[in-house]
Amino acid sequence: MDLTGWVEFFVTGLSAQLSEVKARGEQAIRADVIAASKKLNARQASLVATFLERSKLTLAETEKRFPDVARRTLQRDLKLLVDAGLIGERGHGATDPTRYYAWLGGEP
């Protein structure tokens, strides 16, 4: 019984999964390093991790991610990240319905 094909299939799948795990681990470590260097609280660190994963978010998406946190608190958290140079605001003014926040690639 020749298992060569199955072993090749298994090793290819395993390699892909390990690459994904490695990338996620590097992303989590990067988020932790950025959060520590900027002295961010846990919620702000979670926002950084989210931006590393998705690269952009709207305030509404942020509210869905943190349903127990007041909108104004989330706005302050986002402003802190903007002021730290980690993210940027995109849109035309505070009332623009298409406004979103984008990751700027800030490093620790």
PASEBA-1860 file (N, C-alpha, C; in nm, 3 decimals):
! residues 108
1> MDLTGWVE> 0.084/-0.117/0.000/0.000/0.000/0.000/0.090/0.124/0.000 ~ 0.076/0.208/-0.105/0.159/0.329/-0.118/0.087/0.448/-0.055 ~ 0.148/0.506/0.046/0.091/0.620/0.117/0.156/0.752/0.079 ~ 0.237/0.753/-0.023/0.311/0.873/-0.062/0.218/0.991/-0.090 ~ 0.114/0.969/-0.165/0.019/1.077/-0.198/-0.046/1.134/-0.074 ~ -0.088/1.046/0.016/-0.152/1.092/0.140/-0.054/1.171/0.226 ~ 0.070/1.121/0.238/0.172/1.190/0.319/0.202/1.327/0.259 ~ 0.213/1.337/0.128/0.237/1.466/0.064/0.121/1.562/0.091
9> FFVTGLSA> -0.001/1.513/0.079/-0.119/1.594/0.106/-0.119/1.642/0.252 ~ -0.092/1.552/0.344/-0.089/1.585/0.486/0.018/1.688/0.517 ~ 0.138/1.668/0.465/0.249/1.760/0.493/0.221/1.898/0.433 ~ 0.162/1.903/0.317/0.127/2.032/0.256/0.025/2.106/0.342 ~ -0.078/2.036/0.387/-0.179/2.097/0.475/-0.120/2.142/0.607 ~ -0.037/2.059/0.665/0.028/2.092/0.791/0.116/2.215/0.776 ~ 0.189/2.224/0.667/0.275/2.339/0.641/0.193/2.468/0.631 ~ 0.081/2.461/0.562/-0.005/2.578/0.548/-0.060/2.622/0.684
17> QLSEVKAR> -0.102/2.525/0.765/-0.156/2.556/0.897/-0.049/2.615/0.988 ~ 0.071/2.560/0.985/0.180/2.612/1.068/0.219/2.753/1.026 ~ 0.215/2.782/0.898/0.244/2.918/0.850/0.140/3.016/0.903 ~ 0.014/2.975/0.903/-0.093/3.061/0.953/-0.078/3.084/1.104 ~ -0.047/2.980/1.177/-0.027/2.992/1.322/0.091/3.085/1.351 ~ 0.198/3.070/1.276/0.315/3.155/1.293/0.280/3.302/1.268 ~ 0.206/3.329/1.162/0.168/3.467/1.129/0.080/3.527/1.238 ~ -0.015/3.449/1.289/-0.101/3.499/1.397/-0.023/3.524/1.525
25> GEQAIRAD> 0.072/3.437/1.554/0.156/3.455/1.672/0.241/3.580/1.661 ~ 0.300/3.602/1.544/0.380/3.723/1.523/0.294/3.848/1.536 ~ 0.172/3.841/1.485/0.079/3.954/1.494/0.042/3.983/1.640 ~ 0.017/3.880/1.718/-0.016/3.898/1.860/0.102/3.956/1.937 ~ 0.221/3.908/1.908/0.340/3.961/1.975/0.361/4.107/1.936 ~ 0.343/4.137/1.810/0.358/4.276/1.763/0.259/4.367/1.833 ~ 0.134/4.324/1.845/0.032/4.404/1.914/0.071/4.427/2.060 ~ 0.120/4.323/2.125/0.162/4.336/2.265/0.279/4.432/2.281
33> VIAASKKL> 0.375/4.424/2.191/0.492/4.513/2.197/0.450/4.659/2.176 ~ 0.363/4.682/2.078/0.314/4.817/2.051/0.237/4.868/2.172 ~ 0.148/4.786/2.226/0.068/4.827/2.342/0.156/4.860/2.462 ~ 0.259/4.781/2.485/0.349/4.806/2.598/0.429/4.934/2.577 ~ 0.477/4.954/2.456/0.560/5.072/2.429/0.480/5.202/2.436 ~ 0.351/5.195/2.403/0.264/5.314/2.407/0.185/5.325/2.537 ~ 0.206/5.226/2.627/0.137/5.222/2.757/-0.016/5.225/2.739 ~ -0.067/5.135/2.655/-0.210/5.126/2.628/-0.277/5.034/2.727
41> NARQASLV> -0.404/5.063/2.756/-0.480/4.973/2.842/-0.525/4.851/2.760 ~ -0.590/4.756/2.825/-0.627/4.630/2.758/-0.720/4.652/2.640 ~ -0.815/4.742/2.653/-0.911/4.768/2.545/-0.839/4.832/2.426 ~ -0.751/4.926/2.453/-0.676/4.991/2.347/-0.581/4.892/2.279 ~ -0.522/4.803/2.359/-0.436/4.699/2.303/-0.517/4.606/2.213 ~ -0.639/4.577/2.253/-0.727/4.494/2.172/-0.761/4.564/2.040 ~ -0.778/4.695/2.046/-0.802/4.772/1.923/-0.681/4.764/1.830 ~ -0.562/4.775/1.885/-0.440/4.764/1.805/-0.436/4.627/1.738
49> ATFLERSK> -0.465/4.522/1.813/-0.466/4.387/1.755/-0.569/4.376/1.643 ~ -0.684/4.439/1.662/-0.788/4.437/1.560/-0.742/4.509/1.434 ~ -0.675/4.624/1.451/-0.624/4.697/1.335/-0.516/4.618/1.263 ~ -0.434/4.546/1.336/-0.332/4.463/1.272/-0.397/4.351/1.189 ~ -0.511/4.306/1.235/-0.583/4.199/1.166/-0.660/4.251/1.045 ~ -0.727/4.366/1.061/-0.820/4.415/0.958/-0.772/4.539/0.884 ~ -0.682/4.615/0.938/-0.623/4.737/0.882/-0.715/4.860/0.881 ~ -0.847/4.842/0.886/-0.935/4.958/0.899/-1.065/4.920/0.969
57> LTLAETEK> -1.121/5.019/1.040/-1.245/4.999/1.116/-1.326/5.127/1.116 ~ -1.457/5.114/1.120/-1.544/5.229/1.143/-1.578/5.232/1.292 ~ -1.633/5.344/1.337/-1.674/5.353/1.476/-1.785/5.250/1.504 ~ -1.876/5.231/1.409/-1.984/5.134/1.428/-1.929/4.992/1.445 ~ -1.827/4.956/1.368/-1.765/4.824/1.382/-1.696/4.811/1.518 ~ -1.636/4.919/1.562/-1.571/4.920/1.693/-1.674/4.901/1.804 ~ -1.789/4.965/1.789/-1.897/4.950/1.888/-1.947/4.806/1.893 ~ -1.956/4.740/1.779/-1.999/4.600/1.776/-1.897/4.510/1.845
65> RFPDVARR> -1.770/4.546/1.831/-1.663/4.466/1.892/-1.658/4.483/2.044 ~ -1.702/4.600/2.092/-1.703/4.631/2.236/-1.842/4.680/2.276 ~ -1.941/4.590/2.278/-2.079/4.632/2.303/-2.104/4.689/2.443 ~ -2.021/4.656/2.540/-2.042/4.704/2.677/-1.967/4.834/2.707 ~ -1.904/4.892/2.606/-1.827/5.015/2.625/-1.901/5.131/2.560 ~ -1.906/5.243/2.630/-1.976/5.361/2.579/-1.910/5.412/2.450 ~ -1.992/5.462/2.360/-1.945/5.516/2.233/-1.838/5.624/2.255 ~ -1.862/5.712/2.349/-1.768/5.821/2.376/-1.633/5.767/2.423
73> TLQRDLKL> -1.634/5.662/2.502/-1.509/5.600/2.548/-1.432/5.543/2.429 ~ -1.503/5.479/2.338/-1.438/5.425/2.219/-1.382/5.537/2.132 ~ -1.455/5.647/2.122/-1.405/5.761/2.046/-1.275/5.814/2.108 ~ -1.271/5.820/2.241/-1.148/5.866/2.308/-1.033/5.768/2.283 ~ -1.063/5.637/2.288/-0.960/5.537/2.261/-0.905/5.553/2.119 ~ -0.994/5.571/2.023/-0.951/5.588/1.884/-0.869/5.717/1.868 ~ -0.912/5.822/1.934/-0.837/5.948/1.927/-0.697/5.931/1.986 ~ -0.687/5.857/2.095/-0.556/5.831/2.155/-0.465/5.758/2.057
81> LVDAGLIG> -0.521/5.660/1.985/-0.442/5.586/1.886/-0.404/5.675/1.767 ~ -0.493/5.768/1.732/-0.461/5.865/1.626/-0.347/5.955/1.673 ~ -0.359/6.008/1.795/-0.256/6.097/1.850/-0.122/6.025/1.866 ~ -0.125/5.894/1.890/-0.002/5.815/1.904/0.061/5.783/1.768 ~ -0.009/5.817/1.659/0.043/5.791/1.526/0.026/5.649/1.478 ~ -0.058/5.572/1.547/-0.079/5.433/1.508/-0.186/5.419/1.400 ~ -0.289/5.501/1.408/-0.398/5.497/1.310/-0.424/5.638/1.259 ~ -0.496/5.647/1.150/-0.535/5.776/1.094/-0.684/5.778/1.066
89> ERGHGATD> -0.743/5.897/1.071/-0.885/5.914/1.038/-0.897/5.939/0.889 ~ -0.993/5.874/0.828/-1.019/5.894/0.686/-1.165/5.934/0.671 ~ -1.190/6.039/0.596/-1.325/6.088/0.575/-1.326/6.239/0.576 ~ -1.446/6.297/0.565/-1.460/6.442/0.555/-1.535/6.496/0.677 ~ -1.468/6.503/0.789/-1.530/6.562/0.908/-1.592/6.459/1.000 ~ -1.626/6.507/1.118/-1.676/6.420/1.225/-1.810/6.357/1.193 ~ -1.890/6.420/1.109/-2.024/6.367/1.080/-2.031/6.289/0.949 ~ -1.918/6.270/0.883/-1.915/6.195/0.757/-1.950/6.049/0.783
97> PTRYYAWL> -2.057/5.997/0.721/-2.096/5.858/0.746/-1.997/5.757/0.688 ~ -1.908/5.799/0.600/-1.811/5.707/0.543/-1.677/5.713/0.617 ~ -1.671/5.788/0.726/-1.545/5.801/0.802/-1.504/5.667/0.862 ~ -1.374/5.641/0.855/-1.320/5.520/0.916/-1.180/5.549/0.966 ~ -1.125/5.454/1.038/-0.990/5.465/1.093/-0.905/5.357/1.026 ~ -0.784/5.396/0.986/-0.696/5.304/0.914/-0.562/5.291/0.985 ~ -0.508/5.171/0.985/-0.378/5.144/1.045/-0.270/5.214/0.963 ~ -0.180/5.282/1.032/-0.072/5.354/0.963/0.060/5.278/0.967
105> GGEP> 0.059/5.162/1.030/0.181/5.085/1.036/0.276/5.133/1.145 ~ 0.220/5.192/1.250/0.301/5.242/1.359/0.383/5.132/1.424 ~ 0.506/5.161/1.452/0.596/5.065/1.517/0.629/5.114/1.657 ~ 0.664/5.022/1.745/0.700/5.063/1.881/0.827/5.146/1.885
END
